[in-house]
Amino acid sequence: MAEGKVKVGIIGSQFQADIHAASFQIMPHEAEVVAIASPTPGNAAAFAKRFGIPRVFTDYREMLKERDIEMVTIAAPNSLHAQMTKDIAAAGKHIVCEKPLAMTIAEGEEMIAAAKQHGVLLMYGEELFFTPKYLKAKEMADAGAFGKIYLVKQSEKHFGPHSPWFWDVNRSGGGALMDLGCHGIAFCYFFLGRSPIKSVYCQMGTYVHADKTKAEDDSLCILEFANGAVGLIENSWARRGGMDDRIEVFGEAGVTYANLHMGNALPTFSENGYGYAVEKAPTTKGWTYPVFEELWNYGTPQELAHFARCARGKENPQATGEDGLVVLHALYAGYASAGEGRKIAMPYQPPPGVKKPIDLWLNGPTRAQAAQR
């Protein structure tokens, strides 16, 4: 077993890559970032300078030739995840793939198979498995605090993503459900002990951002689990005022609520405004709620440090490619449900020729009926 810090390469130089690099610096004992790969030379160089990363590449495949790199994190558009994962696996390096796992179920299966074939770990970037407040809720639930759990709610809402590719369904595969709902699906599945998902019902629409995307900017999703519990997932790219992320847990013997930001924020009023408040906040004038230790509150530093320990064989991954595949199946069922206007039983297999989840909604009968009205 190798010793010392795990040498990490990051693919990407935008928002999520920034979070990865900053998170490794917050918890520096397990890993260090030694290389960055981004196709835009100026972005890659600026990113490397900002975080003190010694090696810069414009082609991630060149970075994979660096023999000392042991783990690579993928912070790239969804449409690139599958090929990057297969290339990283072939290079013999462990993989951290940001959510969602892939664009299609077949791609997700290929990614898992490639990692197994080459004897590397495929770890799924789901920070809600590591969010301190949410982990406390699960700890209490597992200890019996709430009795039998019958409802878990997870909500994530803001006014839209940072990078332009999210709005392009050919690169993202979907809108708010694909981008944010993957968190809620994964969290409910994790919170309920990975009980199988029995059915998915979803409603969605494009209410605010139709000028820039075909994707849904608001969605509601109901999951029924084999253990009898229900998951309710609310997601939006149409919610003004910055990021809002929360859970609610209901059981026969109790309830708990956790707001990811409130309680870690400073209620602030400013007529002049100031620098940075919280992710996705559009302004700092008036009443705002600047968050301290934001990445720690999200759980990303803890997640990546855990993945580094997994790469050393010290721990077993808590979020795997298989978890990402479960989420992907549910996402497809969600878009099919919204497209057909009915509950979809699991397991669900999309019809042949479907290239991305949102096609099941865009081409579904409910959209056709709406267009006729």
N, C-alpha and C positions, 0 to 999 in steps of 0.2 A: 504493500500500500504506500502510495506517495505521501510525503510529509509536507508541512508548510501550507501556505495559503493556496487555495485553488486559483489557478490562472484562468481568467474569464475574458472572452471576447463578446462584444455587443454588436448586433446587426441593427442599424437604425441610428438616427441622430435627431429625432424629433421628440415629441412630448413624452412618450413612454420610455424611450431610451434614456432620456434625462432622468426619469424616475428611477430606472435601474441603476444608473451610475451613481446618483445621489444616495440611493439606498445601500449600495455596497460600501460607500464611504461612512454611512451612519453606523454600520456594523462591519468594521474592517478586519476583524480577527480571523474570519473564515476564508475570505476570498479577496482578490484584487483584480481590477479591470486592467488588462495590459494591452488591449487592442480594440479599435472601433472600425466598423465597416459601414460606409454609406455611399451611395452612388453619386451624391452631390459633393464634389471636392471641398468647396467652401464650408459646407455644413459640417462635414466630417472633421476638417482641420479645426474649426472653431470649437466644436464639441470636445475634441481631444485637448485643446488648450485649456478650456474651462475646467475640465476635471483632471488634468494632469495625466492623461493617458498617453503612453509613449509611442504607440504604433497606430498608424492610420492607413486604411485601405478604402479604395473606391469599389472594389469587387470583393464580396464576402468570401468567394471561393479561394481567393489569394490568401485571405486571413486564415482560412482553414488549413493551409499548408504549414502554419506556424506550429511546430511540434510541441511547444510547451503549453499551448492553450488546451485546457482540459474540459471546459464547459462554455457553451455559447448560448446567449439569450437572444431570442428573436423578438424584436420590437418593430415589425414591418407590417405592411398591409396584409389583411387576411388572405388575399389571393396568392400570396407568396409563401405562406407558412409550410405548405406540403413539400414543395421542392427544396426549400431551405432545410427543413428537417431531414429529408432523405440525404442531402449533401453532407450535413453535419454528422449524421450517423455513419455515413460511409467513411468520413474522416476519423472516426473513432472517438468522437467527443460527445460528452453528455449535452442534453438539449433542455433548455427552458423555453417553452413556446407560450407566448401571450395568448390570452383568450380572444376570440373563440378558437378552437383547435384548428379548424380548416374550413374551407368553403363547402365541401361535400362530405358525406358519410364515407364514400369510397376513399377519398383523400385521407381522412382520419384513420381509416383502417390501414392504409399503406404506410402512414407515418409510424403507427404502433409496430407494424411488422418490420419496418426498416430498423427501428431501434433494437428490437429483439434480435434481428439477424446479425447486427454488428455488436451486440453485447453492451449497449449503452443505455442510459436512462433517458426516457422522455417524460419530462416533468411539466405539468400544466400550470400556467401562471394564473392562479385564482387566489388573490390576496384575502378574500373574505374568509378563507379557511384559517387565516392568521390574524384577523382584526381583533385587537385586545377586547373591546367591548363585546363583540359578538361571540368570542371564545368564552367569555365569562358567562354569557347567557347559556351557551351549550353546556358548560361545566355544571351550572345549576340544574339545567334540564336533565342531564345524565345522572345527577345525584337524586333525582326524584322530586325536586322542588315544586314542579307544576303538575305532578301526576302524569296521566296519559295526555300527550300532546295531540290536539286535534286541528290546530291551525298555526302555520308559520307564515308571516308576511315579510316580504323584503321589497323595498322601494328605492330606486335610484333615479333621480331626475335632475336635469339641467337644461340649458338652452342650446345644446348642440356641441358636437366634437370640435377639436382644435384643427385637425388636418383635413385638407380638401378631399382626400381619398375616401373618407368615411361616407361622404354624400353620394359617391359613385357606386351604385349597387353592383356593378361589375367587378369592383375591387373589394367591396366590403361584404357583399352577399345579403345585406339587409340593413335595416335601420336601427331604431331604438331597441327593439327586442334582441337583435343580433349583437349589438354593441353592449347593452346594459343588462338585458334579460338573461344573458349567459351567466352573469354573476348571481342573479336571483335563483335561477334553476339550480346551479351548482350549490348555492348555499342551502337551499331547502333540502336538497338531496343529502348533503353532508350533515346538516343539523338533525335530520331524521334517520341517521344511521345507515344511509345509503339504501333505504327501502326502495324497491323498484317503483318506477313511475307507471301507473296504470292507465292514465288518460291525460290529455291536454286540451284545454279550451282557451281560445285566444280571440281578442277583439283588438283591432288596430286601425289607425287612420293617419292621414297626412293633413294636419290642421294649420300649421304655421309656416313650414318651410317648403311648400310646394314649388316655390320659385327656384329652388336649388337642388331638389332631389325627388326621385320617384319613391324613395323609402318612406316607411312609416315614421312619424316623429312622436307618436304616443302609442302605448300598448298596455293592455291588461291581460294577464295570463293566469289561468287556474290549473294547478296540477293536482291530480288525485294519486295518492301513494298506496302501495299494497298494504301498509300497516294501518290504513284507515284515516290518516291525517291528510290535510289539504294544504297546499302551498299557494299563496296569492302574491303575484309578482307585478308590480307597477313600475313602468319605465317611461321616461319622457325626454325628448330633445326639445320640448316646447315650454318647459318650465323656466320662467324668468327668476333672476335673483341669485344665481350661482348654484353650486352643488348642494343637493339634499339627498342623504343616504341614511336609511333607518330600517330597523326590524321590529316586529312585534311577535311575541310568542304566547299562545293561549293553550292552557291545559285544564284538565278537570279540577285541578287543585291550585291553580295560580296563573299569573300572567307576568310578563316582563316586557319593557320597552327599551330600545336602545337607539339613540340618535347619534350617528357617527361623529357629527361635528359639535352639536350643542353639548356643553359640559367640557369641551376642549376648546371653547371659543371665548373671546372677550367682546361682549356687547359694546359697540363703539359708535359714536356719532362724530362725523367730521364734515365741516362745510368745505374744506380744502381738498380732501382726499389724501391718500397716502399710497405707498407702494403696492404691496400684495396682501390680499385678505385670505383667499381660499380658492381652490381650483374652480374654474369656470365663472368666478364672480366678475361681472362686467364693469363694475365701478366700485370705488371706495369712498364715494361721497354719500352723505346722509348716514342712515343707520346701516352698519355692516357688522360682520361677525368674524374677525380675523382668527384663524386657527393656529395654535402653536403645536410644534412637533407633528406636522400634518402627515408626513409619510409614515411615521411610527403609528399614528392612529389608524391609518389604512391597513397596516400590517405588511407592507412590501419589504422593508428591511428584514423583518423576521422570516418572511417567506424565502427570500433569496439566500439568507444565511443558512436556513434549513436545507435548501437545495444544494448548497456547497457542501454541507456535511454529508448529504446523500451521495454526492460525487466521490467523497472520501470513504464511503461505506460505513459511516458512523451512524446513519439513520436510514429509515425506509421512507420513500416519498409519501407525503400526505396528500398530494394532488398529482395525479398521473394522467397519461394520455388516455387511459381507459375512462377516467372521470370526464375528460373533455369530450370523449365520444358519446357518453351518456347525454351530456348537455346538447351535443349536436343533433342527436336523434330527437330530443325534445324540441329543439328549435325548429326543425323541419316539421314536426307535428303541429307546432304553434302556428307557423305560416299556413300550413294546410287547413287548420281549423279556421283561421281568419278568412281564408279564401273560399272555404266551403260553407262557412256559417254553422258549424256543428262541432261537437266534441269528437276528438280523434282518439281512438283506443291505441294503446301501446302494446307490443312494439309496432312502430309505423315504418313502412318502407316506401319512400317516394317513388312515383312512377318513373319509368326509364326516360332519360333525356333531360331530367331536371338538373340544371347546372348550378343553381344556387338557391338557398332556402326561400328568398323573397319571391321567386318565380311562382311559387305555389299560392301566394296571395295576389300578386299582380295579374296572373292569368286565371285566377279562380272565378267561379260563377258569381260570387257576391260582388266582385268588381264589375263584371259584365252587366249584372242587373242594375247596379248603381249608375253605370254609364247610360243606360237606356232610360233612366228616369229623368 
